[in-house]
Amino acid sequence: MNQFAFVISKKHSNIWFASSASFESFQNEQRVDHASSIEARLADMLDQDKEVLTTGGLIDADVHPFMSSLEELVPYSDKTLRKRLRIGEFKNSSFGENTFTSDSFKLPFQRYDNIGPLHGLRTDAVPPSGRIPGADKEFLVKDLLDRYDTKFAVLNAGGGVMAAYHDVDLAVEFNRTYNDYLYEEWVKYDSRFGMTMMATPLDPQATVREIERIGKKPGVVGINLQNINIPLGKRHFYPIYEIAEAYGLPIILHPDAETSGEYAPAQAVGPASTYMEWHTTLGLVAQRQIISLVCEGVFERFPKLKVAFIEYGFSWLPSLLWRIDKNWKALREEVPWLKRLPSEYILQNIRIGTQPSEEPFHPGDLNEIIKMSKAEDILIYCSDYPHWDGDPVDQVFRSFSPELKEKIFSTNGKKLFGL
């Protein structure tokens, strides 16, 4: 085994390194009763699962496939990229593939480390093969899709994310290569897989070309745009919105680029000190971006565009709707292009992933939050497999009515992804 093994982090979806010895020890501990425990869990939960699964089929809008190594990109990369990434024929075999010097390539690291044993990945998702959770397609299909009778699962990048990276040309080529890898290795593996294509938000023209290249392929169901330090309402993004609307592809925003590059978005007041603090403030990024999209008039210019915020929670939605409507009533002269209440644009054009669902003191209060925000038609189910704070379909939203579950688990996702 090599000197280091890849351990890929939660949320920010960047690659972390752990010593192979410690990871191998953990793997051995997990393998002992792994197969039997999986079968036992499947049997014990079968009847319970059937009660929560929808008649229309479960649509999971957030599943993370991982690479065990950047070497998996070699078949889809050109010589220049392989040289920059030091993979393939440029792998540094003399000193070990992960020996870094000050001038060697490093994927943009998210600054906050989840201190869990697998840095934010679920320990029960380690496959019998011993690979990183989320890297074994066969096991993922059994452990997630088959268990919950998932009709369609949307794959969102689980490797290094280059959206906020300083070398935009390198980011463009990396994303193109990763898109080909994800499509060929994962989408073609199982008809229940779809994918969001990686975009380069710092280069809208390159993103448009990439959408033109693969945006109409069967199984490409969205554009993984990423947050950078340019608010989404700015004209900078108009070329991307125009082609996304024309192709019927939703824009997906997912916490990956936050604090992982030179062009990362600001953390509200200032940088956090811990992963817990950073993770808790992610919802503020979504709120800021939604406000920008609405107030800048994006949905007047692109009325059919859908923008989904995944992994930012949703309990903050009522206060956002109320505050933005209140301010518009007094300050509408500043935004004369808005023809309706701001909340109406949000409920028509914004979609929000359920994960990580907040846990109020009284679980039933989530129902009240949804009612207060009229969010029945905009929430989409996200398991976030295989991450530590994922929401297994059998364990969340127990207090929801069958009608509401049907919308969240199935109907809303089908409409968003054109299924």
Disulfide bonds with the S-S distance in Angstrom:
none
